[in-house]
Amino acid sequence: MSGHSPTTSAASSRRLAMIAALMAIFTTIFASNVPTPLYSVWQVKMGFSSTALTAVFSIYVLGVVTTLLTLGSLSDKIGRRQMMVPGLLFILAGAVMFILASDIYGLGIARVLTGIGTGIVTGASSAALVELEPDGNWTRAATLSALFFTLGAFAGPTVSSLMLGLGDAALTWPFVVTLLLGGMTVALLLLAPWPADIGQRHPDFRWRAWRPTTIKVPREMLGAFIFAAAAICLAWSTGSLYASLGPSLATKLVGIDDRTKAGLFAAGWQLMAGVSQFACKRQPLDRLLLVGPSTLIIGLGVMAAAVVYSSPWMFTLATLATASGAGATGVVGIASISNTAPADQRGGINSAFYLMAYLTMASVVLGVGFVSDMIGFAPTVLGFTSIISCAALALMLVALCSKRVSLW
């Protein structure tokens, strides 16, 4: 007799498939963030303006958003793995294009390919994780998803930063790492035994009858969707500020002269957010609904003080507090949407959810850049901290008024 029961084998299959889905998330977000420290090198080498850089960033978000809007629900029809593999092939094509790029147009094409791949993988992998979690623990699946997002966002710029000392090779080797990661992830997705009852192709689906459709959120869960989307948008707003302008904030406003140290704040924010998400894994959502936004508000207040007083140590505290608060708030959003989305529409709803997050990320970065050109960087950052603090307070008040949480 075999030492493994059918139940044990099924659980092992689920876990291996789940690891493949987590690797798909990590690789995708790694690839999305790995170019960040290299833009200044490209800018000097290729001689393009800062406005051109903004255009490259916008094209990436356009690729993600367009894909989420048109293909976001397709994994509900053809299967989760059947979407993740093609999505990763776009990521690999983007990495090859980055290596070959000789001008800003080449960079733009690479970013579009990466954006399309990110849009395809994001919704399908998040839906797959919820369905594959062996013990049916929705919160754990959501936490792992958020954690691997954050680890990818941390690892990408860290790898390319460490390679900046290699000279021109720094523009190649980070993408070689991306190709290796992507290749291993595709192999794992194809070889992992996928449970027969999870995320498979719908028997009635026919390619000839399929048309790209816009994402729809069922009317009955619209309130829950808006609440969850508001939570993830809060978390990603602060994260996008650190990812794009964190080093500039550190050098220009809080008196940190060393650019290497300044760059570590952005990477450190991502790491702390990941630690926060993991720490929140076993916490009840009603507690996180109070702790997350309130910690975020405290951190934003300290950030404002760091700008006013040009204080590096205050900025360090602000980085730790905002990352912790954003991490907890992000878990609230992801777990809320995972718990309420119907299984047969989960891919489309997850895509709509991340669509809101990506649009927020782009809007914050472009908005802060545009406003700072008009009124200055310091007043813009102070205005940002005020607006996000008010939004976090509003989220807590809505939760209390709708009895999502109780103080007693």
N, C-alpha and C positions, 0 to 999 in steps of 0.2 A: 504493500500500500504506500501511496505517496505521503510524505510528511506534511504536505500542504493541502488544505481543504480548498474547494472551489471558491469559497468566500474569501479566503486569504489571498488566493491568486488574483481574484477580481480587485481586491483592495490594492494589491501591489501594482496591477496594471494601471489603476487610477492614479496612484502616486507617481509612477513613471511618466504618464501622460501629463500630469500636473507639473512635474519638473520641466517638461518640454515647453509647456505653456508659459511658465515663469521665465525660462530662458529666452523665449520669444519676446516677452516684455522687456527684459533686461537688455537684450541685444538691440532692440529697436530704440529704446531711450538712450542707450549708450551712443549709438550711431547718430542720433539727433543732436546730442550735446558735444560730441567729440570735436567739432570744428571751432567751438567758441573761442578758445585761447589763440587760435591760428589766424583769426581775421586780421589782426594788426600786422602780422607777417605778410599775409597776402596783399594787404593794402599798400605796404611799402614796396613789395616786389612788383605788383601789377599797376600801382599808381592810380587807384580809384578813390573816390570821395567817401566821406562818412554817409552821405545821403544814399550812395549806391549800396553800402552795407545794409542800410535800413530796407532797401528794396529787396535784397537777397533774403533777409529775414522774413519779410512779408510774403514773398513767393513761397517759402517753406510752409508758412501757416495756411496759405491759399491751397497748397497741395493737400495738406491734412484735412482742411475743412471741406474741400470739394469731394474728397474721397469719402469722408464720413457722411456727407449729405446724400451721396448717390449709391455707395456700396455698403453703407453701414449695416443694413439689415440683411445683406446677402448671406452671411454666415448662418442665419436662421433657416435658410433654404438649402444651401449646399454643404453645410457642415463647418465646424470651427477650424479643424486642421486644414481643410481644403482652402480656407482663406488665409491662414497664417503662413503657409509655405510660399504662395505667390507674393504675399506682402514682404516677406524676408528677401525674396529675389529682387524686389525693387530696392530694398535697403542695400543689398550687395552691389547692384548696378550703380547706386548713388556713390558708394565708396570707391568703386573703380573710376567713376567720373571725377571725383575729387582728386584722385592721383593723377589723372590725365589733364586736368584743367590748366589752361595757360592764360586765361583772362576771366573777367568777371562773369561773362556769359556761361563759361564752363562751370563756374561755381554755382550760378543760378540753376542750371540744368541739374547739377548734383543735388542741390537743395530741394528741387521739385521732386526728383525721384525719391529722396529720403522722406519727404513729406507725404507722398502717396503711400509709400510702404508703411509709414507710421500710422496713417489713417486706417489702412486695411487691417493691420495687426492689432491695434488698440482695442477696438470693439470686440473682435472675435476672441482674443486671448482672455480678456476680462470675463466674458460670458463663459468661456470654457473653464476657467478657474472655479467659478461658482458651482458649475455642474460636476466638476471632477473631485471636489473636496470630499475625501473618503468618509468623514464622519458627519457630513451635512452641516458643518459649522460655517454659516454664512459670514460671520464676523472675521473668523480666521482667514478665509479665502480673500476677503476684502483687504485685510491687513497685509497679507503676503503680496497681493497685487500692488498696493501702495508702497510697500517696502522695496520691491524690485524696481518699481518706477524710480524711486529715490536713489537706490544704489546705482542704477544705470546713469541717472543724471549726475551723480557724484563721480563715478568712475570715468565717464567719458572725458570731461575737461581735465581731470587729474592726470590721466594717461597722456593726453596731448601736451599738458603743461610740463610734465616730467621729460618729455622729448624735445622741448624747445631748445635745449642745449646742443642738439644734433645738427644745427644749421639747416640747410635745405632739406635734409632727410626728415626733419620734423614735419614737413608737409606730406610725407608719404607713409611713414611707419604707423601713425595712429590709424590709418585706414586699412593697412595690412592687418592690424589687430582686429578691426571691424570685420574684415573678410574672413578671418579665422573663426571669430565668434559666430558670425552668421552661418558659415558653412557647417560648424558643429551643431548649431541649433536646428538647421534644416534637416540634417541627418538624424538627429534625435527625434524630431517630429515625425519623420517618415518611418523610423524603425520602432518607436515606442508602440506597444500594444494598446490600441485605443478601445475603450469600452464600447460594445456594440449598441448600447442603448443611449449613448450620450453624444450630442453634437454631430450627428450624422446627417447625410443628405436626405432631404424630405422626399418620400417616395413619389409624390405627385409633381415634383419639380421638373420642368422642361426648359432648357436654355432658350429654345425658340420663342417660348411664351414670356420669358423674363424681360422686363424693362426696368431701367434705373428709376427708383422711386425715392422721393424725399422721405426723410426720417419722420415717423409719427409717434407721438406719445399718447397712449390711450387716455381718453378724457377722465376716466375714473381714477387714474393715478397722477393726474396733472399736478395736484397740490403737493403730493409727496415728491414728485420729480423736481418741481421748482425749489422746494426746500433743500433737497440733496444737492442740486446744481448750485444753489447759493453757497452752501458749505464748501464745495470743491473750488468754486471761484474765489472765495475768500483765501483759501489755502494757497492756490496757485498765483494769486495776485502778488503776495509778498515774495513768493519763491521766484517769480519772473523778474521782480525788481532786483533781487540779489544776483540772479543769473546774468542779467544784462548790464546792470549799472552798479552792482556791489563794489567791484574794485574802484570804479570812479568815485563812488560815494566815500570810500575809505580814504583815497588819496586827496580828494579835493575838499572834503567837508569835515573830516574828523582827524586830520593831522597825521596820517600814516604815510611815510615817505617811501618805504620799501614796496615796490610793485609786486614782488613775490608774496610778501605777507598780505598785501591787499587782495591778491587773487585767491588766497586761501580762505577768505571770508565767504566767498560764494560757494566754494567746495565744502567748507565746514558747515554752512547753512544746510546744504543738502544732506550731509551725513547726520546732523543733529535731528533733522526732520525724520529721517529713516529710523533713528533710535527711538524717537518719540512714537512713531507709528507702531514699532514693535512692542514698546512698553504698554501701548494702549490695547494690545491684542485681546486681553482678557477683561477689559473694563466694560461695564455696561454703557450703552449709548447715551442714556439720559445723563450720566455723570460726565461723559465726554462733551456733551452739548453745552455744559457750563464751564468745564475746565479749559477746553480748547479755545473758544473765542475769548474768554477772559484773560488767558495767558497771552494770547496774541495781542490784545489791547494793551496789556502791561508792557510787552516788548516794544510795541510801536511808540508808546509814550517815552520809553527809555531811548529809542532811536532818535526821536525828536530832540530829547535833551542832549544826546551825543552830538547832534548837528549844531545845536545852539551853543554848546560849550566846547566844541571841537575836542571831544574826549574819546580817545581810543578804547579805554577800558569800558566806558559806557556803551560804545558801539559793540564791543565783544559781548557784553551782557544782553544787549538788544538782539544780537544775532542768535544767541542761545535761546532766548525767550520767544522770539517770533517763530523760530524753527520748531520749537516744542509745541507752541500753540497751533501753528499751521499743520503740523503733523497730526495732532489729535483731531483737528477740525476736518482734515481730509479724510480720515478714517470714518468720521460720522457720515460724510457725503457718500463715500463708496459703499459702506455697509447699508445705508438707507436705501440706495437705489437697488442694491443686490437683493435685499429682502422683499422688495415690493414689485419688481419686474416679473411679469409672467414668463414662463420658460420659453414659450414659442415666439416671444418678441424680445427676448433679453438682449440679443445682439444689436438690434436696432435701437433699443432704449439706451444701452451702454454707449453706443456711438453718439446718440444725441447728448448724453451726459458729458462725454469728453469733448464734444463739439463746443459746448458752452465753456469748458475749461480752456481750450485752445484759443477761442475767440477772446476770452478774458486776458490770457497771457499776452496775445498780440496787442490788444487794446491798451493794456497798462504800459507796456514797453514803448509803443509808439506814442501814446498820450503823454507819458512822462518826458520823453525826448522832445516832443513838439512844444509842450508847455514850458519846459526848462529853457528852450531857446528864446521864449518870449519874456519870461519873468525871472529867470535865473534858476540854477540848480537847487540851491538851499530852500527857497520858498516853495518850490515844486515838491521836494521831499517832505517838507512839513505839511503841505496840503494833502499829500498822499497818505501820510500817517493819520491825519484827521479823518479823511474819507473812509479808509479801511476800518478804523476804530469804530466809527458810527455804524458801518455795515455789520461788523461783528456784534455790536450791542443789539442791533435790530434783529439779528439771527437768534440771539438768546431770548429776546422778548417774545418773538414769534413762537419759539419752542415752549416757553412758559405759558403763553396765552392759549396755545393749542393743546396744552397738557401733554406735550411730548416728554416734558420733565417736570418734576415736582420738587419744591424746596422742603417739603415736609414728608 
